[in-house]
Amino acid sequence: MNLADTLRAATSTAQVLEHEPMARHTTMRVGGPAEILFSPASEGELLFAVREAKRAGAPFRIIGNGSNLLVLDGGLPGLTIRLGEAFSKISVDGNQIRAQAGALLCRVAAAARDASLTGLEFASGIPGSAGGGMAMNAGAYGGQLSDVFEGCRALDPETGIISALGPAEMALGYRESAALSRGLIVTEAAFRLTAGDRSAIQAKMDDLSARRREKQPLNLPSAGSTFKRPEGYFAGALIEQAGLKGLRVGGACVSEKHAGFVVNDRGATARDVLDLIRLVQARVLEHSGVRLETEVRILGEE
């Protein structure tokens, strides 16, 4: 019995897809096929899948909403575990809000607003999931998850143990965390918020939404901000100063609206996107001497 059949036998067949195009599961709308794409419905199923992949000697990785992800055209060998809709429960207890890893951050922010809790307004327009957001310490407009993070549950694939981790153990920094550095899989996160006025919270969310619509290319497929913010600079400004707005490779283009975004506006391939990213990095380094690092995670085979 192969790995896909093993997973089907132990879980729901609807959760196991073979040779699934990852363009259907990333906001950039590019990417080759996942050999096996599995969506667990519980921590038990997640742990089972990791154990079986290790037993089979198959590579595996975790993805969320695919909003900060570039999957290469050769696809993803082995097992890809997607924490999605079946892993998206959100609950509120006093000033604490808990979200499973597959819950979209915009829905977590909306649940906080509905409970008149302030502190997550910045996340209302972030298209990622709570699990992916924790791994990257997602942030926007002066806020980041580390500002309100209280604790999480995370699986260590090496030991097979799911533990409760606090801020110190998660070591959240700028687009970094223990989830990335140690390969931990966040299954649920808790955030400590502050009681507020619902109308004021909604007004702030509306303001941030308007600013996003004005400044970001929300009408085109992208993976969000392509590059990390270099210390002392803004990536978008450096790219614009180098005269790269509108620069194109195949179907991929540096956004005319916000130079920090690479967009897919003409049926791009992952190769188009990757080549454009590398070209931008080289041109910015030549123009300003600053080496841009990708914020987007790049996975798979070329």
Buried (B, 14 or more C-beta within 10 A) or exposed (E): EEBBEBBBEEBEEEBBBBEBBBBEBBBBBBBBBBBBBBBBBEBEBBBBBBEBBBEBEBEBBBBBBBBBBBBBBBBBBBBBBBBBEBBBEBEBEEBBBBBBBBBBBBBBBBBBBEBBBBBBBBBBBBBBBBBBBBBBBBBBBEBBBBBBBBBBBBBBBEEEEBEEBEEEBBBBEEBBBBBBEBEBBBBBBBBBBEEBEBEEBBEBBEEBBEEBEEEBBBEBBBBBBBBBBBEEBBBBEBBBBBEBBEBBBBBBBBBEBBBBBBBBBEEBBBBBBBBBBEBBBEBBBEBBEBEBEBBBBBBBEE
